[in-house]
């Protein structure tokens, strides 16, 4: 491969190594790059004449992004022995770098992640560029791994035990200022002064001799007494288990590596890290989390259309019709991303409420340190409001977010037709109504599209981009690009009842009601779902989305797919019990206080009792199958009908849209793990319940051939 490292000498005998992987947007540590780095370190080991070494990246705003993607993909299928061998080689190389006969300083401009951070930790000091793009972190636990090139041992010795545990077990990065505050970096300086300040730092380290003392210190045990260690690790373990529920092994494995190595000499601690990381290989969880990483990367690059000649139009101004919960969130998302945005509703009171909701989005982030008052001021400066649609006259895209009612939306389009530019795109935030049907009332059906955000908009990453029968490729490409610009993950979906997420979700939600009728308790149903890995059970989710919304979506899907939807009277009766205006709609769960454990609502249990058809004992495994098999079968139908383009769209849609457990890789990858033949066998006992449990043709084919939705790793 072409040279990735260039060695120059600055005045005063300081080596300046520039890292630049040719023809790549970011620097990564591939096997070839590591071999080249080993050769360079071999040269530098012989240079007793040098006073120091500076390492920088030639790519502005990008230092080292971590491991090479091809190498990362291979990790999901290599053996424990192969993994430990590769890690040993990395340890040996970084240890050699840490022992060069002169002080070394990493000049970090932009992202410094994973192996890049571990490389920087093996050097004597670090300077960071004082820019928002600079982020330093060890995100390995997010893909089922732990830092394996010394991170679990070098970071605690550098910044202290508790801050290191937090960074490593959460995988969260820190800003330039935070890196300095933690002691991870010596200083934050303007990017164009990194070399100048790095040279000054080398001279100081040489004159003071401090670099030799620090090397000796950082090679020693951390030196904490047993009580300190026990307390720190007990607290950390409790926090990790409360967040992961034991379903993600990597954070606990990382904690184990730190615990077993931090009070040993560094070289022995590195061996403890190698032993710990080897435990993760061979697990389907590792393969699933790595697969999700690649699926998300694919979506980030996906233009949304197959024709490479289609390019998205420029979007400089966006309009949002509706200042309610969704409209305000959508408007805030665009304005926060630097796009001039206009928000319209029928009166000043609603506009005021919408502005407050938009402000609350940023205020909530200010409280946790992820935004500043200036961010709020910037957003409000870009967000205009009005009670008339005339303000949309200059908008490139208008997103309609009015009440989920075809008649109301149709009337809105009639008014918009008089003010929109002839080339403007109109998008609907509908969650259920056919885009093809709504397009009949739109000014230009080819420039009409679904742009379905999920609630709450500021936290939910997914946007379904729904293509109607007449929606043009240019419209799709423009909305996909716009969604990415506001930091969302768009998935293109062909028009159908429920689109992707709600269509696949509703069989799961409906089955929970049927289980209630058969005599299964509310507790057992929600418990089976959360133990499977869902963030909440289906009954809790019904309470969250609202009874009215759940009823409406259920009716729509029952009408669209009558052959496999068995309706339950429970929700309808709960809705009627709330009165004509549904203001007092019942909830499945009730709580006597903010921190009290939710309990079944007696009024709801009385309604369930009226409609109970049985009282059969059912174990958790059967409940789990009953909940998730209808979801799986609907997912296979979505693929068979070409509603999405590939299995990854289904799995990422459910992971991002409803919190389907990432450690299972998505509903289709879960099927691959269980095995299609096993799934078909387990479905046999439920087929008498109706068509919703009949295996689809695609599932039967996989069961017969032994194939999978995703190609098996070689």
C-alpha positions as CSV (number, residue, x, y, z in Angstrom):
1,X,0.0,0.0,0.0
2,X,1.2,3.6,-0.5
3,X,3.0,5.2,2.4
4,X,0.7,6.5,5.2
5,X,3.4,8.1,7.3
6,X,5.7,10.9,6.3
7,X,8.7,11.7,8.5
8,X,10.2,15.3,8.5
9,X,12.6,16.9,10.8
10,X,12.0,20.4,12.3
11,X,14.6,22.7,13.5
12,X,16.1,21.5,16.7
13,X,16.1,17.9,15.8
14,X,12.4,17.2,16.4
15,X,10.7,14.6,14.2
16,X,7.3,15.5,12.7
17,X,5.4,12.4,11.6
18,X,2.3,13.2,9.4
19,X,-0.3,10.4,9.2
20,X,-2.3,10.4,5.9
21,X,-3.9,7.3,4.6
22,X,-4.0,8.0,0.8
23,X,-7.4,8.3,-0.9
24,X,-9.3,8.0,2.4
25,X,-11.4,10.7,4.1
26,X,-10.2,9.6,7.5
27,X,-7.2,7.9,9.0
28,X,-7.7,4.3,10.2
29,X,-5.4,1.7,11.7
30,X,-5.5,-1.1,9.2
31,X,-3.2,-4.1,9.4
32,X,-1.1,-2.5,6.6
33,X,-0.9,0.8,8.4
34,X,0.2,-0.9,11.6
35,X,2.9,-2.8,9.8
36,X,4.1,0.5,8.3
37,X,4.0,2.2,11.7
38,X,6.1,-0.7,13.2
39,X,8.7,-0.1,10.5
40,X,8.8,3.6,11.3
41,X,9.0,3.0,15.1
42,X,12.0,0.6,14.3
43,X,13.8,3.5,12.6
44,X,13.0,6.0,15.4
45,X,14.3,3.5,18.0
46,X,17.8,4.0,16.5
47,X,17.6,7.8,16.5
48,X,19.3,8.9,19.7
49,X,20.0,12.3,18.1
50,X,16.4,13.3,18.1
51,X,15.0,15.5,20.8
52,X,11.4,14.5,20.4
53,X,8.5,13.3,18.2
54,X,5.3,15.0,17.1
55,X,2.5,12.9,15.5
56,X,-0.2,14.7,13.5
57,X,-2.8,14.0,10.9
58,X,-2.9,15.7,7.5
59,X,-6.7,15.5,7.4
60,X,-8.2,18.6,9.0
61,X,-10.8,17.8,11.7
62,X,-9.8,14.1,11.6
63,X,-7.0,12.6,13.7
64,X,-7.5,8.8,13.8
65,X,-11.0,7.3,13.5
66,X,-10.0,3.9,15.0
67,X,-9.7,0.5,13.4
68,X,-10.1,0.0,9.6
69,X,-13.6,-1.1,8.7
70,X,-12.5,-4.2,6.9
71,X,-10.5,-5.3,9.9
72,X,-13.5,-4.5,12.1
73,X,-15.8,-6.6,10.0
74,X,-13.5,-9.6,10.4
75,X,-13.7,-9.4,14.2
76,X,-17.2,-10.8,14.2
77,X,-16.1,-14.2,12.9
78,X,-12.5,-14.7,14.1
79,X,-11.6,-17.1,16.9
80,X,-10.6,-16.1,20.4
81,X,-7.0,-17.2,19.7
82,X,-6.8,-15.1,16.5
83,X,-8.1,-12.1,18.4
84,X,-5.7,-12.4,21.2
85,X,-2.8,-12.8,18.7
86,X,-3.8,-9.6,16.9
87,X,-4.2,-7.7,20.2
88,X,-0.8,-8.9,21.4
89,X,0.9,-7.5,18.3
90,X,-0.9,-4.1,18.9
91,X,0.2,-4.1,22.5
92,X,3.8,-4.8,21.5
93,X,3.8,-2.0,18.9
94,X,2.3,0.6,21.2
95,X,4.7,-0.4,24.0
96,X,7.6,0.1,21.7
97,X,6.2,3.6,20.8
98,X,6.0,4.4,24.5
99,X,9.6,3.6,25.0
100,X,11.2,5.7,22.3
101,X,14.4,7.4,23.5
102,X,12.9,10.9,23.5
103,X,9.6,12.5,24.5
104,X,6.6,12.1,22.2
105,X,3.5,14.3,21.8
106,X,0.3,13.5,19.8
107,X,-1.3,16.6,18.1
108,X,-5.0,15.8,18.0
109,X,-7.2,17.7,15.6
110,X,-10.7,16.3,15.3
111,X,-11.9,12.8,16.0
112,X,-9.5,10.6,18.0
113,X,-11.3,7.4,18.6
114,X,-10.7,3.7,19.6
115,X,-7.2,2.6,18.5
116,X,-6.4,6.2,17.7
117,X,-6.9,7.1,21.3
118,X,-4.9,4.1,22.5
119,X,-2.0,5.1,20.2
120,X,-2.1,8.7,21.7
121,X,-2.2,7.2,25.2
122,X,1.1,5.4,24.5
123,X,2.8,8.7,23.9
124,X,4.1,11.0,26.6
125,X,1.7,13.9,26.1
126,X,-1.2,15.1,24.0
127,X,-2.3,18.5,22.7
128,X,-5.8,18.9,21.3
129,X,-7.2,21.4,18.8
130,X,-9.7,23.8,20.5
131,X,-12.5,23.1,18.0
132,X,-16.0,21.6,18.4
133,X,-14.9,18.8,16.0
134,X,-12.3,17.5,18.5
135,X,-13.6,14.4,20.4
136,X,-11.4,11.9,22.2
137,X,-12.9,8.6,23.2
138,X,-12.8,4.8,23.5
139,X,-16.2,3.8,22.0
140,X,-15.5,0.0,21.7
141,X,-18.2,-1.1,24.1
142,X,-20.8,0.3,21.7
143,X,-19.9,-2.5,19.2
144,X,-19.5,-5.2,21.8
145,X,-15.8,-4.9,22.3
146,X,-13.4,-3.3,24.8
147,X,-10.3,-1.2,24.2
148,X,-7.8,-3.9,23.4
149,X,-4.6,-2.0,22.6
150,X,-3.9,-0.8,26.2
151,X,-6.8,1.6,26.7
152,X,-8.2,-0.2,29.8
153,X,-4.8,0.1,31.5
154,X,-3.2,3.3,30.3
155,X,-6.3,5.6,30.7
156,X,-6.9,4.8,34.5
157,X,-3.2,5.5,35.2
158,X,-3.4,8.8,33.3
159,X,-6.7,10.3,34.5
160,X,-7.6,8.3,37.5
161,X,-9.8,5.3,38.1
162,X,-13.4,6.7,38.2
163,X,-13.2,9.0,35.2
164,X,-11.5,6.2,33.2
165,X,-14.2,3.7,34.2
166,X,-16.9,6.1,33.0
167,X,-15.3,6.8,29.7
168,X,-14.5,3.2,28.9
169,X,-17.7,1.5,30.1
170,X,-20.0,4.1,28.4
171,X,-18.0,4.5,25.3
172,X,-18.7,8.3,25.3
173,X,-16.2,10.8,23.9
174,X,-15.0,14.0,25.6
175,X,-14.5,17.4,24.1
176,X,-11.2,19.2,23.9
177,X,-11.8,21.2,27.0
178,X,-13.0,18.1,28.9
179,X,-9.9,16.2,27.8
180,X,-7.7,18.9,29.3
181,X,-9.7,19.1,32.5
182,X,-9.4,15.3,33.0
183,X,-5.6,15.4,32.3
184,X,-6.0,13.4,29.2
185,X,-4.4,16.3,27.2
186,X,-2.0,18.9,28.3
187,X,-3.7,21.8,26.6
188,X,-6.2,22.9,24.0
189,X,-4.8,25.2,21.4
190,X,-5.9,26.6,17.9
191,X,-5.5,23.9,15.3
192,X,-3.0,26.0,13.3
193,X,-0.8,26.3,16.3
194,X,-0.6,22.6,17.2
195,X,2.9,22.0,15.7
196,X,4.3,25.3,17.3
197,X,2.9,24.4,20.7
198,X,3.9,20.8,20.3
199,X,7.5,21.9,19.7
200,X,7.4,24.0,22.8
201,X,6.1,21.1,24.8
202,X,8.9,18.8,23.6
203,X,11.5,21.4,24.6
204,X,10.0,21.7,28.1
205,X,9.9,18.0,28.6
206,X,13.5,17.7,27.5
207,X,14.7,20.5,29.7
208,X,12.8,19.3,32.8
209,X,13.2,15.6,32.3
210,X,9.6,15.2,33.3
211,X,8.9,12.7,30.5
212,X,11.2,10.1,32.1
213,X,9.6,10.4,35.5
214,X,6.1,10.2,34.1
215,X,7.0,7.1,32.1
216,X,8.1,5.4,35.2
217,X,5.1,6.5,37.1
218,X,2.6,5.4,34.5
219,X,4.2,2.0,34.2
220,X,3.5,1.3,37.9
221,X,0.4,-0.1,39.6
222,X,-2.3,2.5,40.2
223,X,-1.7,2.0,44.0
224,X,-5.2,2.1,45.3
225,X,-6.0,0.2,48.5
226,X,-8.4,-2.6,48.5
227,X,-11.3,-0.7,50.1
228,X,-11.1,2.0,47.5
229,X,-11.0,-0.6,44.7
230,X,-13.9,-2.6,46.1
231,X,-16.1,0.5,46.5
232,X,-15.3,2.0,43.1
233,X,-15.9,-1.3,41.2
234,X,-19.1,-2.2,43.2
235,X,-20.6,1.2,42.3
236,X,-19.6,1.0,38.7
237,X,-20.9,-2.6,38.4
238,X,-24.2,-1.6,39.8
239,X,-24.6,1.3,37.4
240,X,-23.6,-0.9,34.4
241,X,-26.0,-3.6,35.3
242,X,-28.9,-1.1,35.8
243,X,-28.3,0.2,32.3
244,X,-27.5,-3.0,30.4
245,X,-29.7,-5.4,32.4
246,X,-26.9,-8.0,31.8
247,X,-27.7,-8.1,28.1
248,X,-24.5,-6.4,26.9
249,X,-21.3,-8.1,28.2
250,X,-18.7,-5.6,26.9
251,X,-19.0,-2.9,29.6
252,X,-18.7,-5.5,32.4
253,X,-15.8,-7.2,30.6
254,X,-14.1,-3.8,30.3
255,X,-14.6,-3.2,34.0
256,X,-13.1,-6.6,34.7
257,X,-10.0,-5.8,32.7
258,X,-9.6,-2.5,34.6
259,X,-10.2,-4.2,38.0
260,X,-7.7,-7.1,37.3
261,X,-5.0,-4.9,35.8
262,X,-5.0,-1.5,37.4
263,X,-3.1,-2.5,40.6
264,X,-0.5,-4.4,38.7
265,X,2.6,-3.2,36.8
266,X,1.5,-1.9,33.4
267,X,3.0,-4.9,31.4
268,X,1.0,-7.3,33.6
269,X,-2.1,-5.1,33.3
270,X,-1.9,-5.3,29.5
271,X,-1.9,-9.1,29.8
272,X,-5.0,-8.9,31.9
273,X,-6.6,-6.8,29.2
274,X,-5.8,-9.4,26.6
275,X,-7.4,-12.2,28.7
276,X,-10.5,-10.1,29.2
277,X,-11.1,-9.1,25.6
278,X,-10.7,-12.7,24.5
279,X,-13.9,-13.6,26.4
280,X,-16.0,-11.5,24.0
281,X,-15.2,-13.4,20.8
282,X,-17.5,-16.1,19.6
283,X,-20.6,-14.4,21.0
284,X,-23.5,-13.6,18.6
285,X,-23.8,-10.3,20.5
286,X,-20.5,-9.1,19.2
287,X,-21.4,-10.1,15.7
288,X,-24.8,-8.4,16.0
289,X,-23.4,-5.1,17.4
290,X,-20.7,-4.9,14.7
291,X,-23.3,-5.6,12.1
292,X,-25.4,-2.7,13.4
293,X,-22.4,-0.5,13.1
294,X,-22.1,-1.4,9.4
295,X,-25.8,-1.1,8.7
296,X,-25.8,2.4,10.2
297,X,-22.7,3.3,8.1
298,X,-24.5,2.1,5.0
299,X,-27.5,4.3,5.8
300,X,-25.3,7.3,6.3
301,X,-24.0,6.9,2.8
302,X,-27.3,5.8,1.2
303,X,-28.7,8.6,-1.1
304,X,-32.1,7.0,-1.0
305,X,-32.3,6.2,-4.7
306,X,-30.6,3.7,-7.0
307,X,-29.9,6.1,-9.9
308,X,-26.5,7.6,-9.3
309,X,-27.2,10.5,-11.6
310,X,-30.0,11.9,-9.3
311,X,-28.8,14.7,-7.1
312,X,-30.6,16.3,-4.1
313,X,-31.8,19.9,-4.5
314,X,-30.4,22.6,-2.2
315,X,-32.6,23.3,0.8
316,X,-32.0,26.7,2.4
317,X,-35.4,27.4,3.9
318,X,-37.9,25.0,5.5
319,X,-41.5,25.5,6.6
320,X,-43.4,23.5,9.2
321,X,-47.2,23.6,9.3
322,X,-48.3,22.9,12.9
323,X,-46.8,24.0,16.2
324,X,-47.9,21.1,18.3
325,X,-45.7,18.4,19.9
326,X,-44.5,17.0,16.6
327,X,-44.5,20.3,14.6
328,X,-42.4,22.2,17.2
329,X,-40.0,19.3,17.5
330,X,-39.5,19.2,13.7
331,X,-39.1,23.0,13.5
332,X,-36.5,22.9,16.3
333,X,-34.6,20.1,14.6
334,X,-34.2,22.2,11.5
335,X,-33.4,25.5,13.2
336,X,-30.9,23.8,15.5
337,X,-29.1,22.5,12.4
338,X,-28.6,26.0,11.0
339,X,-31.6,26.0,8.5
340,X,-33.9,29.0,8.3
341,X,-37.2,27.6,9.5
342,X,-40.8,29.0,9.5
343,X,-43.4,27.6,11.8
344,X,-47.2,28.2,11.3
345,X,-50.3,27.5,13.3
346,X,-53.8,28.9,13.6
347,X,-53.4,31.4,16.4
348,X,-50.8,33.2,18.6
349,X,-51.5,31.0,21.6
350,X,-50.5,27.8,19.7
351,X,-47.5,29.6,18.3
352,X,-46.4,30.6,21.8
353,X,-46.7,27.0,23.0
354,X,-44.8,25.8,20.0
355,X,-41.9,28.2,20.6
356,X,-41.8,27.1,24.2
357,X,-41.6,23.4,23.2
358,X,-38.8,24.2,20.7
359,X,-36.9,26.2,23.4
360,X,-37.4,23.3,25.9
361,X,-35.5,21.0,23.5
362,X,-32.4,23.1,23.7
363,X,-32.9,24.0,27.4
364,X,-33.0,20.3,28.3
365,X,-29.6,19.9,26.6
366,X,-28.2,22.9,28.3
367,X,-29.0,21.3,31.7
368,X,-26.9,18.3,30.8
369,X,-24.0,20.2,29.3
370,X,-24.7,19.3,25.7
371,X,-25.7,22.8,24.5
372,X,-25.0,26.4,25.5
373,X,-27.3,29.5,25.9
374,X,-25.7,30.6,22.6
375,X,-27.1,27.5,20.9
376,X,-30.6,28.5,22.1
377,X,-30.1,32.0,20.8
378,X,-28.9,30.7,17.4
379,X,-31.9,28.4,17.1
380,X,-34.4,31.2,17.9
381,X,-32.7,33.5,15.5
382,X,-33.4,31.1,12.7
383,X,-37.0,30.2,13.7
384,X,-39.7,32.5,12.4
385,X,-43.4,32.1,13.2
386,X,-46.7,33.2,11.7
387,X,-50.4,32.5,11.8
388,X,-50.6,32.6,8.0
389,X,-49.2,30.2,5.4
390,X,-47.9,33.1,3.3
391,X,-44.6,32.9,5.2
392,X,-43.9,29.7,3.3
393,X,-43.6,31.5,0.0
394,X,-39.8,31.2,0.0
395,X,-39.6,27.7,1.5
396,X,-37.8,25.0,-0.4
397,X,-39.5,22.2,1.7
398,X,-42.6,22.5,3.8
399,X,-43.3,19.7,6.3
400,X,-47.0,19.3,7.2
401,X,-47.5,18.2,10.9
402,X,-51.2,18.8,11.5
403,X,-53.8,16.4,13.1
404,X,-53.7,12.8,11.8
405,X,-56.9,13.2,9.8
406,X,-57.1,12.9,6.0
407,X,-59.8,15.7,5.7
408,X,-57.8,18.2,7.8
409,X,-54.6,17.4,5.8
410,X,-56.4,17.7,2.5
411,X,-57.7,21.1,3.4
412,X,-54.2,22.2,4.5
413,X,-52.8,21.2,1.1
414,X,-55.5,23.3,-0.6
415,X,-54.4,26.4,1.3
416,X,-50.7,25.6,0.7
417,X,-51.2,25.3,-3.0
418,X,-51.9,29.1,-3.2
419,X,-48.6,30.1,-1.5
420,X,-46.0,27.5,-2.2
421,X,-43.3,28.0,-4.9
422,X,-44.0,26.0,-8.0
423,X,-40.8,23.9,-7.3
424,X,-41.3,23.4,-3.5
425,X,-41.4,20.0,-1.9
426,X,-44.3,19.2,0.4
427,X,-43.8,16.5,3.0
428,X,-46.3,15.0,5.4
429,X,-45.4,13.8,8.9
430,X,-48.2,11.3,8.8
431,X,-47.6,8.1,10.7
432,X,-50.4,6.0,9.1
433,X,-52.2,7.7,6.1
434,X,-51.3,6.6,2.6
435,X,-48.9,9.0,0.9
436,X,-50.3,8.0,-2.5
437,X,-53.8,8.9,-1.5
438,X,-52.8,12.2,0.2
439,X,-50.8,13.1,-2.9
440,X,-54.1,13.4,-4.9
441,X,-54.8,16.6,-3.0
442,X,-51.2,17.9,-3.1
443,X,-50.2,20.6,-5.6
444,X,-47.6,18.4,-7.3
445,X,-47.7,14.6,-6.5
446,X,-44.2,14.1,-7.8
447,X,-42.9,16.6,-5.2
448,X,-45.0,15.1,-2.4
449,X,-43.4,12.7,0.1
450,X,-43.8,11.2,3.6
451,X,-41.4,12.4,6.2
452,X,-42.4,10.5,9.3
453,X,-40.6,11.7,12.5
454,X,-40.9,9.7,15.7
455,X,-41.8,11.2,19.1
456,X,-39.9,12.8,20.8
457,X,-38.3,14.3,17.7
458,X,-35.2,15.6,19.5
459,X,-34.3,12.1,20.8
460,X,-35.6,9.7,18.1
461,X,-33.0,9.3,15.3
462,X,-35.2,7.6,12.7
463,X,-37.1,9.3,9.9
464,X,-39.2,7.2,7.5
465,X,-39.1,8.7,4.0
466,X,-42.2,7.4,2.3
467,X,-42.3,7.2,-1.4
468,X,-45.8,7.5,-3.0
469,X,-46.6,6.1,-6.4
470,X,-45.8,9.4,-8.1
471,X,-43.0,10.7,-5.8
472,X,-39.9,11.5,-7.9
473,X,-36.4,10.3,-7.3
474,X,-35.2,13.9,-6.9
475,X,-37.8,14.5,-4.2
476,X,-36.6,11.3,-2.3
477,X,-33.0,12.2,-2.6
478,X,-33.6,15.8,-1.4
479,X,-35.6,14.7,1.7
480,X,-33.0,12.0,2.5
481,X,-30.2,14.5,2.4
482,X,-32.2,17.0,4.5
483,X,-32.9,14.3,7.1
484,X,-29.2,13.6,7.4
485,X,-28.4,17.3,7.6
486,X,-30.6,17.6,10.8
487,X,-28.7,14.6,12.2
488,X,-31.4,11.9,11.6
489,X,-31.1,8.5,10.0
490,X,-33.5,8.3,7.1
491,X,-34.9,5.0,5.7
492,X,-36.7,5.0,2.4
493,X,-40.0,3.1,2.5
494,X,-42.5,2.3,-0.2
495,X,-46.1,3.4,0.6
496,X,-48.3,0.9,2.4
497,X,-50.5,0.8,5.5
498,X,-48.4,1.5,8.5
499,X,-45.3,2.0,6.4
500,X,-42.4,0.1,8.0
501,X,-42.2,0.6,11.8
502,X,-45.9,0.8,12.7
503,X,-46.8,-2.0,10.3
504,X,-44.3,-4.4,12.0
505,X,-45.0,-3.1,15.5
506,X,-48.7,-3.4,15.5
507,X,-48.9,-7.3,15.4
508,X,-46.7,-7.3,18.5
509,X,-49.0,-4.7,20.2
510,X,-52.2,-6.5,19.2
511,X,-50.9,-9.9,20.3
512,X,-50.4,-8.5,23.8
513,X,-54.2,-7.7,23.9
514,X,-55.1,-11.2,22.8
515,X,-52.8,-12.7,25.4
516,X,-54.7,-10.6,28.0
517,X,-58.0,-12.1,26.8
518,X,-56.5,-15.6,27.1
519,X,-55.7,-15.0,30.8
520,X,-52.1,-14.0,30.8
521,X,-51.3,-11.2,33.3
522,X,-50.2,-7.7,32.4
523,X,-47.1,-8.2,34.5
524,X,-46.2,-11.4,32.6
525,X,-46.6,-9.9,29.2
526,X,-44.5,-6.7,29.9
527,X,-41.9,-8.8,31.8
528,X,-41.4,-11.2,28.9
529,X,-40.9,-8.3,26.5
530,X,-38.3,-6.5,28.7
531,X,-36.4,-9.7,29.4
532,X,-36.2,-10.2,25.7
533,X,-34.5,-6.8,25.6
534,X,-37.3,-4.3,24.7
535,X,-37.0,-0.9,26.5
536,X,-40.6,-1.4,27.8
537,X,-43.4,-3.9,27.4
538,X,-46.2,-3.6,24.8
539,X,-48.8,-2.5,27.4
540,X,-46.5,0.2,28.8
541,X,-45.8,1.3,25.3
542,X,-49.6,1.6,24.6
543,X,-49.8,3.9,27.7
544,X,-46.9,6.0,26.3
545,X,-48.3,6.5,22.7
546,X,-51.8,7.1,24.0
547,X,-55.0,5.1,23.8
548,X,-56.5,7.1,21.0
549,X,-53.4,6.8,18.8
550,X,-53.2,3.0,19.5
551,X,-56.9,2.5,18.6
552,X,-56.6,4.6,15.4
553,X,-53.5,2.7,14.2
554,X,-55.0,-0.6,15.1
555,X,-58.2,0.0,13.1
556,X,-56.2,1.2,10.1
557,X,-54.0,-1.9,10.0
558,X,-57.0,-4.2,10.7
559,X,-58.7,-2.7,7.6
560,X,-55.5,-3.1,5.5
561,X,-54.6,-6.6,6.6
562,X,-57.9,-8.3,7.6
563,X,-56.7,-11.8,6.9
564,X,-54.2,-11.7,9.8
565,X,-55.4,-9.1,12.3
566,X,-57.6,-10.4,15.1
567,X,-59.1,-7.4,16.8
568,X,-59.6,-7.1,20.5
569,X,-62.4,-5.1,22.2
570,X,-60.2,-4.1,25.1
571,X,-58.8,-0.8,23.8
572,X,-62.1,0.4,22.5
573,X,-63.8,-0.2,25.8
574,X,-60.9,1.5,27.7
575,X,-61.3,4.5,25.3
576,X,-65.1,4.7,25.9
577,X,-64.5,4.6,29.7
578,X,-62.7,7.9,29.3
579,X,-65.8,9.8,28.3
580,X,-66.8,11.4,25.0
581,X,-63.8,13.6,24.7
582,X,-61.4,10.8,26.0
583,X,-59.9,13.3,28.4
584,X,-59.8,10.7,31.1
585,X,-58.6,7.8,29.0
586,X,-57.6,4.8,31.0
587,X,-54.1,3.5,31.2
588,X,-53.0,-0.1,31.8
589,X,-50.6,0.9,34.5
590,X,-51.1,3.3,37.4
591,X,-48.8,4.7,40.0
592,X,-49.5,6.2,43.4
593,X,-46.4,8.4,43.3
594,X,-43.6,9.5,41.0
595,X,-41.2,6.9,42.3
596,X,-43.7,4.2,43.2
597,X,-43.8,1.0,41.2
598,X,-46.5,1.0,38.6
599,X,-49.4,-1.4,39.3
600,X,-52.2,-2.8,37.1
601,X,-55.1,-0.3,36.8
602,X,-58.1,-1.9,38.6
603,X,-60.5,-0.3,36.1
604,X,-58.6,-1.9,33.2
605,X,-58.3,-5.3,34.9
606,X,-62.1,-5.2,35.3
607,X,-62.5,-4.6,31.5
608,X,-60.1,-7.4,30.7
609,X,-62.0,-9.8,32.9
610,X,-65.2,-9.1,30.9
611,X,-63.5,-10.2,27.7
612,X,-61.4,-13.1,29.0
613,X,-61.8,-16.2,26.9
614,X,-59.5,-18.5,28.9
615,X,-57.1,-18.8,31.9
616,X,-54.4,-21.1,30.6
617,X,-51.0,-21.1,32.3
618,X,-48.3,-19.8,29.9
619,X,-44.6,-19.8,30.5
620,X,-42.3,-16.9,29.6
621,X,-40.8,-18.6,26.5
622,X,-44.3,-19.1,25.0
623,X,-45.3,-15.5,25.8
624,X,-42.1,-14.3,24.1
625,X,-42.8,-16.4,21.0
626,X,-46.4,-15.2,20.9
627,X,-45.2,-11.5,21.0
628,X,-42.3,-11.6,18.6
629,X,-43.2,-14.2,15.9
630,X,-46.1,-12.1,14.5
631,X,-43.6,-9.2,14.3
632,X,-41.1,-11.4,12.6
633,X,-43.6,-12.7,10.0
634,X,-44.8,-9.2,9.2
635,X,-41.1,-8.1,8.7
636,X,-40.7,-10.9,6.2
637,X,-43.8,-9.8,4.3
638,X,-42.4,-6.2,4.2
639,X,-39.3,-7.7,2.5
640,X,-41.3,-9.9,0.1
641,X,-43.4,-6.9,-1.0
642,X,-40.4,-4.7,-1.6
643,X,-41.5,-2.1,0.9
644,X,-37.9,-1.6,1.8
645,X,-34.8,-2.5,-0.2
646,X,-32.9,-4.9,2.1
647,X,-33.1,-6.7,5.5
648,X,-30.9,-4.0,7.1
649,X,-33.6,-1.4,6.5
650,X,-36.1,-3.5,8.5
651,X,-33.7,-4.1,11.4
652,X,-32.4,-0.6,11.7
653,X,-35.9,0.8,11.4
654,X,-37.0,-1.3,14.4
655,X,-33.8,-0.6,16.4
656,X,-34.1,3.2,15.9
657,X,-37.9,3.5,15.8
658,X,-39.0,1.3,18.7
659,X,-35.8,0.3,20.5
660,X,-35.7,-3.3,19.3
661,X,-32.8,-4.7,21.3
662,X,-29.5,-3.9,19.4
663,X,-27.7,-6.9,21.0
664,X,-30.1,-9.1,19.0
665,X,-29.2,-7.3,15.8
666,X,-32.8,-6.7,14.7
667,X,-35.8,-8.9,14.2
668,X,-34.4,-10.6,11.0
669,X,-30.9,-11.1,12.4
670,X,-32.5,-12.6,15.5
671,X,-34.2,-15.0,13.2
672,X,-30.9,-15.8,11.6
673,X,-29.4,-16.5,15.1
674,X,-32.3,-18.8,16.1
675,X,-32.4,-20.4,12.7
676,X,-35.3,-20.3,10.2
677,X,-35.9,-24.0,10.5
678,X,-36.2,-23.7,14.3
679,X,-38.6,-20.7,14.0
680,X,-40.8,-22.7,11.6
681,X,-40.9,-25.6,14.0
682,X,-41.8,-23.4,16.9
683,X,-44.5,-21.7,14.8
684,X,-46.3,-25.0,14.2
685,X,-47.9,-25.0,17.6
686,X,-49.4,-21.5,17.0
687,X,-50.7,-22.0,13.4
688,X,-54.2,-23.0,14.7
689,X,-54.5,-19.4,16.1
690,X,-54.8,-18.1,12.5
691,X,-53.0,-16.8,9.5
692,X,-50.9,-14.4,11.5
693,X,-48.8,-17.4,12.6
694,X,-48.5,-19.0,9.1
695,X,-44.9,-19.1,7.9
696,X,-44.3,-16.9,4.9
697,X,-42.8,-18.2,1.7
698,X,-39.5,-16.5,2.3
699,X,-39.2,-17.9,5.8
700,X,-40.1,-21.4,4.5
701,X,-37.4,-21.2,1.8
702,X,-34.7,-20.2,4.3
703,X,-35.8,-23.1,6.6
704,X,-35.6,-25.6,3.7
705,X,-32.2,-24.4,2.3
706,X,-30.5,-23.5,5.5
707,X,-29.8,-20.0,4.2
708,X,-30.2,-16.7,6.2
709,X,-31.5,-13.2,5.6
710,X,-27.9,-12.0,5.9
711,X,-24.9,-13.7,4.3
712,X,-22.8,-15.6,6.7
713,X,-19.4,-14.2,7.4
714,X,-16.6,-16.0,5.6
